[in-house]
Amino acid sequence: MTFLVDTGLSTTYISKEVLDAFGITMVDLVNDYINVKINSRATRVMMSRAHFKDVNVIRMSYFNVNDIDAYIHSSKEIFHMHFFNQEYDINQINHDLRKENVELKRYEKKE
């Protein structure tokens, strides 16, 4: 499973595999977006497009709004995301996708 941080993207894209793993369905797969919480932090997501269907793309504004720091340790091939007082290794996220360590939950945005 691949996660990509795009510093210029306005939308977060989640692969069908991840959406299915969390039991989230979308009515219109091409144009629909849903509001979800990733580690209890709200964001709007769309399903990954055909030309990058197996890639999860996190928009930079998700990091900015939620004050999340990312660290790359290239010599050790490690990528960490620091959510306030929690720290996640991307390998741990991949391994624990179906567990409660990383949550992806749909919620209804209040107007």
N, CA, C and O atoms as a GROMACS GRO file, in nm:
protein
  444
    1MET      N    1   0.084  -0.116   0.000
    1MET     CA    2   0.000   0.000   0.000
    1MET      C    3   0.089   0.124   0.000
    1MET      O    4   0.189   0.130   0.072
    2THR      N    5   0.052   0.221  -0.082
    2THR     CA    6   0.134   0.341  -0.098
    2THR      C    7   0.060   0.464  -0.048
    2THR      O    8  -0.058   0.483  -0.079
    3PHE      N    9   0.129   0.547   0.030
    3PHE     CA   10   0.078   0.676   0.073
    3PHE      C   11   0.169   0.783   0.016
    3PHE      O   12   0.291   0.771   0.020
    4LEU      N   13   0.109   0.888  -0.038
    4LEU     CA   14   0.183   0.997  -0.099
    4LEU      C   15   0.134   1.128  -0.040
    4LEU      O   16   0.014   1.150  -0.028
    5VAL      N   17   0.227   1.216  -0.003
    5VAL     CA   18   0.191   1.350   0.042
    5VAL      C   19   0.216   1.444  -0.074
    5VAL      O   20   0.329   1.454  -0.124
    6ASP      N   21   0.112   1.514  -0.118
    6ASP     CA   22   0.123   1.608  -0.230
    6ASP      C   23   0.108   1.749  -0.176
    6ASP      O   24   0.002   1.785  -0.124
    7THR      N   25   0.213   1.829  -0.186
    7THR     CA   26   0.213   1.963  -0.127
    7THR      C   27   0.126   2.062  -0.202
    7THR      O   28   0.101   2.171  -0.151
    8GLY      N   29   0.080   2.029  -0.322
    8GLY     CA   30  -0.001   2.122  -0.399
    8GLY      C   31  -0.143   2.076  -0.424
    8GLY      O   32  -0.219   2.145  -0.492
    9LEU      N   33  -0.180   1.963  -0.371
    9LEU     CA   34  -0.311   1.904  -0.399
    9LEU      C   35  -0.417   1.960  -0.305
    9LEU      O   36  -0.392   1.982  -0.187
   10SER      N   37  -0.537   1.982  -0.359
   10SER     CA   38  -0.646   2.036  -0.277
   10SER      C   39  -0.738   1.927  -0.223
   10SER      O   40  -0.828   1.957  -0.144
   11THR      N   41  -0.718   1.804  -0.262
   11THR     CA   42  -0.804   1.693  -0.221
   11THR      C   43  -0.720   1.577  -0.170
   11THR      O   44  -0.611   1.551  -0.221
   12THR      N   45  -0.771   1.506  -0.070
   12THR     CA   46  -0.710   1.382  -0.024
   12THR      C   47  -0.779   1.267  -0.095
   12THR      O   48  -0.902   1.263  -0.102
   13TYR      N   49  -0.702   1.175  -0.149
   13TYR     CA   50  -0.756   1.059  -0.220
   13TYR      C   51  -0.722   0.932  -0.142
   13TYR      O   52  -0.607   0.914  -0.100
   14ILE      N   53  -0.821   0.846  -0.123
   14ILE     CA   54  -0.802   0.720  -0.054
   14ILE      C   55  -0.839   0.607  -0.150
   14ILE      O   56  -0.941   0.613  -0.218
   15SER      N   57  -0.755   0.504  -0.154
   15SER     CA   58  -0.778   0.393  -0.247
   15SER      C   59  -0.903   0.313  -0.208
   15SER      O   60  -0.946   0.315  -0.093
   16LYS      N   61  -0.959   0.245  -0.306
   16LYS     CA   62  -1.076   0.160  -0.283
   16LYS      C   63  -1.044   0.053  -0.179
   16LYS      O   64  -1.128   0.019  -0.096
   17GLU      N   65  -0.922   0.000  -0.183
   17GLU     CA   66  -0.880  -0.102  -0.087
   17GLU      C   67  -0.894  -0.052   0.057
   17GLU      O   68  -0.944  -0.124   0.143
   18VAL      N   69  -0.849   0.070   0.083
   18VAL     CA   70  -0.856   0.125   0.218
   18VAL      C   71  -1.001   0.156   0.255
   18VAL      O   72  -1.045   0.126   0.366
   19LEU      N   73  -1.075   0.217   0.162
   19LEU     CA   74  -1.217   0.245   0.189
   19LEU      C   75  -1.292   0.117   0.222
   19LEU      O   76  -1.370   0.113   0.317
   20ASP      N   77  -1.268   0.011   0.144
   20ASP     CA   78  -1.334  -0.118   0.168
   20ASP      C   79  -1.294  -0.176   0.303
   20ASP      O   80  -1.377  -0.233   0.374
   21ALA      N   81  -1.165  -0.162   0.339
   21ALA     CA   82  -1.117  -0.217   0.466
   21ALA      C   83  -1.189  -0.155   0.585
   21ALA      O   84  -1.206  -0.220   0.688
   22PHE      N   85  -1.232  -0.030   0.570
   22PHE     CA   86  -1.302   0.038   0.679
   22PHE      C   87  -1.453   0.040   0.658
   22PHE      O   88  -1.525   0.106   0.733
   23GLY      N   89  -1.502  -0.032   0.556
   23GLY     CA   90  -1.645  -0.041   0.532
   23GLY      C   91  -1.709   0.088   0.484
   23GLY      O   92  -1.827   0.112   0.510
   24ILE      N   93  -1.634   0.170   0.414
   24ILE     CA   94  -1.685   0.298   0.364
   24ILE      C   95  -1.718   0.283   0.217
   24ILE      O   96  -1.633   0.243   0.137
   25THR      N   97  -1.842   0.316   0.180
   25THR     CA   98  -1.884   0.308   0.040
   25THR      C   99  -1.917   0.448  -0.011
   25THR      O  100  -1.955   0.537   0.066
   26MET      N  101  -1.902   0.465  -0.141
   26MET     CA  102  -1.931   0.593  -0.205
   26MET      C  103  -2.034   0.570  -0.314
   26MET      O  104  -2.024   0.472  -0.388
   27VAL      N  105  -2.132   0.658  -0.325
   27VAL     CA  106  -2.239   0.644  -0.424
   27VAL      C  107  -2.185   0.672  -0.564
   27VAL      O  108  -2.201   0.589  -0.653
   28ASP      N  109  -2.123   0.786  -0.583
   28ASP     CA  110  -2.068   0.826  -0.712
   28ASP      C  111  -1.916   0.818  -0.702
   28ASP      O  112  -1.852   0.907  -0.646
   29LEU      N  113  -1.858   0.713  -0.757
   29LEU     CA  114  -1.714   0.689  -0.742
   29LEU      C  115  -1.627   0.793  -0.811
   29LEU      O  116  -1.512   0.811  -0.774
   30VAL      N  117  -1.681   0.862  -0.912
   30VAL     CA  118  -1.602   0.959  -0.988
   30VAL      C  119  -1.609   1.099  -0.929
   30VAL      O  120  -1.507   1.166  -0.916
   31ASN      N  121  -1.728   1.143  -0.893
   31ASN     CA  122  -1.746   1.282  -0.850
   31ASN      C  123  -1.773   1.300  -0.702
   31ASN      O  124  -1.769   1.413  -0.652
   32ASP      N  125  -1.800   1.192  -0.631
   32ASP     CA  126  -1.841   1.203  -0.491
   32ASP      C  127  -1.721   1.220  -0.399
   32ASP      O  128  -1.613   1.167  -0.424
   33TYR      N  129  -1.743   1.295  -0.294
   33TYR     CA  130  -1.646   1.302  -0.186
   33TYR      C  131  -1.719   1.269  -0.057
   33TYR      O  132  -1.842   1.279  -0.049
   34ILE      N  133  -1.643   1.231   0.044
   34ILE     CA  134  -1.701   1.204   0.175
   34ILE      C  135  -1.617   1.274   0.280
   34ILE      O  136  -1.498   1.299   0.260
   35ASN      N  137  -1.680   1.306   0.390
   35ASN     CA  138  -1.609   1.362   0.504
   35ASN      C  139  -1.573   1.246   0.595
   35ASN      O  140  -1.658   1.166   0.634
   36VAL      N  141  -1.445   1.236   0.628
   36VAL     CA  142  -1.397   1.129   0.716
   36VAL      C  143  -1.307   1.190   0.822
   36VAL      O  144  -1.267   1.306   0.814
   37LYS      N  145  -1.277   1.109   0.920
   37LYS     CA  146  -1.178   1.148   1.020
   37LYS      C  147  -1.063   1.049   1.009
   37LYS      O  148  -1.083   0.928   1.016
   38ILE      N  149  -0.945   1.101   0.993
   38ILE     CA  150  -0.824   1.020   0.991
   38ILE      C  151  -0.752   1.051   1.122
   38ILE      O  152  -0.708   1.164   1.144
   39ASN      N  153  -0.741   0.951   1.208
   39ASN     CA  154  -0.687   0.970   1.343
   39ASN      C  155  -0.758   1.084   1.414
   39ASN      O  156  -0.694   1.170   1.475
   40SER      N  157  -0.890   1.084   1.407
   40SER     CA  158  -0.979   1.180   1.474
   40SER      C  159  -0.969   1.321   1.420
   40SER      O  160  -1.017   1.415   1.484
   41ARG      N  161  -0.907   1.339   1.303
   41ARG     CA  162  -0.896   1.471   1.243
   41ARG      C  163  -0.973   1.473   1.112
   41ARG      O  164  -0.950   1.390   1.023
   42ALA      N  165  -1.065   1.568   1.100
   42ALA     CA  166  -1.157   1.573   0.986
   42ALA      C  167  -1.089   1.613   0.856
   42ALA      O  168  -1.000   1.698   0.854
   43THR      N  169  -1.133   1.550   0.748
   43THR     CA  170  -1.089   1.589   0.614
   43THR      C  171  -1.191   1.537   0.513
   43THR      O  172  -1.269   1.447   0.542
   44ARG      N  173  -1.188   1.596   0.396
   44ARG     CA  174  -1.275   1.553   0.286
   44ARG      C  175  -1.190   1.466   0.193
   44ARG      O  176  -1.079   1.504   0.157
   45VAL      N  177  -1.243   1.350   0.153
   45VAL     CA  178  -1.167   1.260   0.065
   45VAL      C  179  -1.251   1.217  -0.055
   45VAL      O  180  -1.374   1.216  -0.051
   46MET      N  181  -1.180   1.182  -0.160
   46MET     CA  182  -1.238   1.119  -0.279
   46MET      C  183  -1.167   0.987  -0.298
   46MET      O  184  -1.059   0.965  -0.242
   47MET      N  185  -1.227   0.897  -0.376
   47MET     CA  186  -1.160   0.771  -0.405
   47MET      C  187  -1.052   0.796  -0.510
   47MET      O  188  -1.072   0.874  -0.603
   48SER      N  189  -0.938   0.730  -0.495
   48SER     CA  190  -0.827   0.746  -0.588
   48SER      C  191  -0.872   0.718  -0.730
   48SER      O  192  -0.951   0.627  -0.754
   49ARG      N  193  -0.822   0.796  -0.825
   49ARG     CA  194  -0.860   0.787  -0.966
   49ARG      C  195  -0.794   0.667  -1.034
   49ARG      O  196  -0.701   0.608  -0.980
   50ALA      N  197  -0.842   0.633  -1.152
   50ALA     CA  198  -0.797   0.514  -1.225
   50ALA      C  199  -0.646   0.513  -1.248
   50ALA      O  200  -0.583   0.408  -1.238
   51HIS      N  201  -0.586   0.629  -1.279
   51HIS     CA  202  -0.443   0.630  -1.310
   51HIS      C  203  -0.355   0.625  -1.186
   51HIS      O  204  -0.233   0.616  -1.198
   52PHE      N  205  -0.414   0.631  -1.066
   52PHE     CA  206  -0.337   0.609  -0.943
   52PHE      C  207  -0.425   0.539  -0.838
   52PHE      O  208  -0.422   0.573  -0.720
   53LYS      N  209  -0.503   0.441  -0.885
   53LYS     CA  210  -0.605   0.376  -0.802
   53LYS      C  211  -0.552   0.305  -0.678
   53LYS      O  212  -0.626   0.288  -0.581
   54ASP      N  213  -0.426   0.263  -0.678
   54ASP     CA  214  -0.370   0.192  -0.564
   54ASP      C  215  -0.291   0.282  -0.470
   54ASP      O  216  -0.224   0.233  -0.379
   55VAL      N  217  -0.299   0.414  -0.492
   55VAL     CA  218  -0.221   0.509  -0.413
   55VAL      C  219  -0.315   0.594  -0.329
   55VAL      O  220  -0.418   0.640  -0.378
   56ASN      N  221  -0.279   0.615  -0.204
   56ASN     CA  222  -0.350   0.706  -0.115
   56ASN      C  223  -0.274   0.837  -0.114
   56ASN      O  224  -0.154   0.839  -0.084
   57VAL      N  225  -0.340   0.947  -0.147
   57VAL     CA  226  -0.274   1.077  -0.158
   57VAL      C  227  -0.331   1.169  -0.051
   57VAL      O  228  -0.450   1.198  -0.049
   58ILE      N  229  -0.244   1.215   0.038
   58ILE     CA  230  -0.286   1.305   0.146
   58ILE      C  231  -0.246   1.446   0.108
   58ILE      O  232  -0.130   1.474   0.079
   59ARG      N  233  -0.344   1.536   0.108
   59ARG     CA  234  -0.315   1.675   0.072
   59ARG      C  235  -0.239   1.744   0.185
   59ARG      O  236  -0.257   1.712   0.302
   60MET      N  237  -0.155   1.838   0.148
   60MET     CA  238  -0.072   1.908   0.244
   60MET      C  239  -0.155   1.987   0.345
   60MET      O  240  -0.116   1.998   0.461
   61SER      N  241  -0.268   2.041   0.302
   61SER     CA  242  -0.349   2.120   0.395
   61SER      C  243  -0.401   2.036   0.511
   61SER      O  244  -0.428   2.090   0.619
   62TYR      N  245  -0.416   1.903   0.491
   62TYR     CA  246  -0.454   1.816   0.603
   62TYR      C  247  -0.346   1.822   0.711
   62TYR      O  248  -0.378   1.827   0.830
   63PHE      N  249  -0.221   1.821   0.670
   63PHE     CA  250  -0.110   1.832   0.765
   63PHE      C  251  -0.111   1.970   0.832
   63PHE      O  252  -0.094   1.980   0.953
   64ASN      N  253  -0.130   2.076   0.751
   64ASN     CA  254  -0.127   2.212   0.804
   64ASN      C  255  -0.239   2.238   0.903
   64ASN      O  256  -0.214   2.288   1.013
   65VAL      N  257  -0.361   2.206   0.866
   65VAL     CA  258  -0.478   2.232   0.951
   65VAL      C  259  -0.468   2.156   1.083
   65VAL      O  260  -0.510   2.208   1.187
   66ASN      N  261  -0.415   2.036   1.080
   66ASN     CA  262  -0.411   1.951   1.198
   66ASN      C  263  -0.276   1.952   1.270
   66ASN      O  264  -0.255   1.876   1.363
   67ASP      N  265  -0.186   2.039   1.226
   67ASP     CA  266  -0.054   2.054   1.289
   67ASP      C  267   0.018   1.919   1.301
   67ASP      O  268   0.064   1.880   1.409
   68ILE      N  269   0.026   1.849   1.188
   68ILE     CA  270   0.092   1.719   1.181
   68ILE      C  271   0.229   1.738   1.118
   68ILE      O  272   0.242   1.805   1.015
   69ASP      N  273   0.330   1.681   1.179
   69ASP     CA  274   0.465   1.687   1.124
   69ASP      C  275   0.500   1.554   1.060
   69ASP      O  276   0.460   1.448   1.109
   70ALA      N  277   0.575   1.559   0.952
   70ALA     CA  278   0.622   1.438   0.885
   70ALA      C  279   0.775   1.440   0.883
   70ALA      O  280   0.836   1.544   0.858
   71TYR      N  281   0.835   1.326   0.908
   71TYR     CA  282   0.980   1.314   0.910
   71TYR      C  283   1.022   1.199   0.820
   71TYR      O  284   0.966   1.089   0.826
   72ILE      N  285   1.121   1.225   0.736
   72ILE     CA  286   1.175   1.122   0.647
   72ILE      C  287   1.318   1.094   0.689
   72ILE      O  288   1.402   1.185   0.694
   73HIS      N  289   1.346   0.969   0.720
   73HIS     CA  290   1.481   0.924   0.754
   73HIS      C  291   1.526   0.837   0.637
   73HIS      O  292   1.514   0.714   0.641
   74SER      N  293   1.579   0.902   0.534
   74SER     CA  294   1.607   0.831   0.408
   74SER      C  295   1.710   0.720   0.423
   74SER      O  296   1.698   0.616   0.358
   75SER      N  297   1.810   0.739   0.508
   75SER     CA  298   1.912   0.635   0.522
   75SER      C  299   1.855   0.506   0.581
   75SER      O  300   1.908   0.398   0.559
   76LYS      N  301   1.746   0.520   0.658
   76LYS     CA  302   1.683   0.402   0.719
   76LYS      C  303   1.553   0.364   0.648
   76LYS      O  304   1.487   0.268   0.687
   77GLU      N  305   1.518   0.439   0.543
   77GLU     CA  306   1.394   0.416   0.468
   77GLU      C  307   1.272   0.417   0.561
   77GLU      O  308   1.188   0.328   0.554
   78ILE      N  309   1.266   0.519   0.646
   78ILE     CA  310   1.157   0.531   0.743
   78ILE      C  311   1.086   0.665   0.721
   78ILE      O  312   1.151   0.767   0.698
   79PHE      N  313   0.954   0.662   0.729
   79PHE     CA  314   0.871   0.782   0.720
   79PHE      C  315   0.783   0.785   0.845
   79PHE      O  316   0.707   0.691   0.869
   80HIS      N  317   0.791   0.891   0.923
   80HIS     CA  318   0.710   0.906   1.044
   80HIS      C  319   0.613   1.021   1.027
   80HIS      O  320   0.646   1.122   0.966
   81MET      N  321   0.493   1.005   1.084
   81MET     CA  322   0.399   1.116   1.094
   81MET      C  323   0.373   1.138   1.243
   81MET      O  324   0.342   1.044   1.316
   82HIS      N  325   0.387   1.261   1.287
   82HIS     CA  326   0.366   1.295   1.427
   82HIS      C  327   0.234   1.368   1.442
   82HIS      O  328   0.222   1.483   1.399
   83PHE      N  329   0.134   1.303   1.503
   83PHE     CA  330   0.003   1.360   1.529
   83PHE      C  331   0.004   1.408   1.674
   83PHE      O  332  -0.023   1.329   1.764
   84PHE      N  333   0.034   1.534   1.698
   84PHE     CA  334   0.040   1.590   1.832
   84PHE      C  335   0.127   1.501   1.920
   84PHE      O  336   0.249   1.500   1.903
   85ASN      N  337   0.068   1.426   2.013
   85ASN     CA  338   0.146   1.344   2.105
   85ASN      C  339   0.158   1.199   2.060
   85ASN      O  340   0.208   1.115   2.135
   86GLN      N  341   0.114   1.169   1.937
   86GLN     CA  342   0.124   1.033   1.886
   86GLN      C  343   0.221   1.033   1.768
   86GLN      O  344   0.226   1.130   1.691
   87GLU      N  345   0.296   0.928   1.754
   87GLU     CA  346   0.386   0.916   1.641
   87GLU      C  347   0.362   0.783   1.574
   87GLU      O  348   0.353   0.679   1.640
   88TYR      N  349   0.350   0.786   1.440
   88TYR     CA  350   0.324   0.665   1.363
   88TYR      C  351   0.431   0.647   1.258
   88TYR      O  352   0.468   0.742   1.188
   89ASP      N  353   0.479   0.527   1.247
   89ASP     CA  354   0.568   0.487   1.139
   89ASP      C  355   0.478   0.439   1.026
   89ASP      O  356   0.384   0.363   1.052
   90ILE      N  357   0.503   0.480   0.903
   90ILE     CA  358   0.416   0.444   0.791
   90ILE      C  359   0.406   0.292   0.777
   90ILE      O  360   0.302   0.242   0.733
   91ASN      N  361   0.511   0.218   0.814
   91ASN     CA  362   0.503   0.072   0.810
   91ASN      C  363   0.404   0.020   0.913
   91ASN      O  364   0.332  -0.077   0.888
   92GLN      N  365   0.399   0.085   1.029
   92GLN     CA  366   0.302   0.047   1.132
   92GLN      C  367   0.161   0.075   1.081
   92GLN      O  368   0.070  -0.005   1.104
   93ILE      N  369   0.141   0.187   1.014
   93ILE     CA  370   0.010   0.221   0.960
   93ILE      C  371  -0.034   0.116   0.859
   93ILE      O  372  -0.148   0.070   0.863
   94ASN      N  373   0.056   0.077   0.768
   94ASN     CA  374   0.023  -0.026   0.670
   94ASN      C  375  -0.015  -0.156   0.740
   94ASN      O  376  -0.113  -0.221   0.704
   95HIS      N  377   0.063  -0.195   0.839
   95HIS     CA  378   0.042  -0.321   0.910
   95HIS      C  379  -0.087  -0.320   0.991
   95HIS      O  380  -0.156  -0.422   1.000
   96ASP      N  381  -0.119  -0.206   1.050
   96ASP     CA  382  -0.231  -0.198   1.143
   96ASP      C  383  -0.357  -0.138   1.083
   96ASP      O  384  -0.445  -0.093   1.157
   97LEU      N  385  -0.368  -0.135   0.950
   97LEU     CA  386  -0.483  -0.070   0.887
   97LEU      C  387  -0.616  -0.122   0.938
   97LEU      O  388  -0.710  -0.045   0.956
   98ARG      N  389  -0.627  -0.252   0.962
   98ARG     CA  390  -0.754  -0.308   1.004
   98ARG      C  391  -0.772  -0.305   1.156
   98ARG      O  392  -0.876  -0.346   1.207
   99LYS      N  393  -0.672  -0.256   1.226
   99LYS     CA  394  -0.682  -0.245   1.371
   99LYS      C  395  -0.721  -0.103   1.408
   99LYS      O  396  -0.738  -0.018   1.320
  100GLU      N  397  -0.736  -0.076   1.534
  100GLU     CA  398  -0.781   0.056   1.578
  100GLU      C  399  -0.667   0.156   1.593
  100GLU      O  400  -0.692   0.271   1.631
  101ASN      N  401  -0.544   0.117   1.564
  101ASN     CA  402  -0.433   0.212   1.576
  101ASN      C  403  -0.449   0.330   1.482
  101ASN      O  404  -0.411   0.442   1.515
  102VAL      N  405  -0.503   0.305   1.365
  102VAL     CA  406  -0.529   0.411   1.268
  102VAL      C  407  -0.677   0.404   1.235
  102VAL      O  408  -0.727   0.299   1.194
  103GLU      N  409  -0.746   0.514   1.253
  103GLU     CA  410  -0.889   0.511   1.227
  103GLU      C  411  -0.923   0.594   1.104
  103GLU      O  412  -0.862   0.698   1.079
  104LEU      N  413  -1.018   0.547   1.030
  104LEU     CA  414  -1.073   0.619   0.916
  104LEU      C  415  -1.223   0.602   0.928
  104LEU      O  416  -1.276   0.494   0.899
  105LYS      N  417  -1.291   0.706   0.968
  105LYS     CA  418  -1.435   0.696   0.993
  105LYS      C  419  -1.509   0.804   0.917
  105LYS      O  420  -1.466   0.919   0.910
  106ARG      N  421  -1.620   0.764   0.860
  106ARG     CA  422  -1.706   0.858   0.789
  106ARG      C  423  -1.787   0.936   0.892
  106ARG      O  424  -1.831   0.881   0.992
  107TYR      N  425  -1.806   1.063   0.866
  107TYR     CA  426  -1.893   1.142   0.952
  107TYR      C  427  -1.969   1.241   0.868
  107TYR      O  428  -1.927   1.275   0.757
  108GLU      N  429  -2.080   1.288   0.919
  108GLU     CA  430  -2.161   1.386   0.848
  108GLU      C  431  -2.119   1.524   0.892
  108GLU      O  432  -2.118   1.556   1.011
  109LYS      N  433  -2.083   1.606   0.795
  109LYS     CA  434  -2.040   1.742   0.824
  109LYS      C  435  -2.161   1.825   0.865
  109LYS      O  436  -2.264   1.825   0.796
  110LYS      N  437  -2.150   1.894   0.976
  110LYS     CA  438  -2.260   1.978   1.023
  110LYS      C  439  -2.253   2.113   0.954
  110LYS      O  440  -2.147   2.175   0.947
  111GLU      N  441  -2.366   2.156   0.902
  111GLU     CA  442  -2.372   2.283   0.829
  111GLU      C  443  -2.376   2.399   0.925
  111GLU      O  444  -2.381   2.515   0.882
   0.00000   0.00000   0.00000
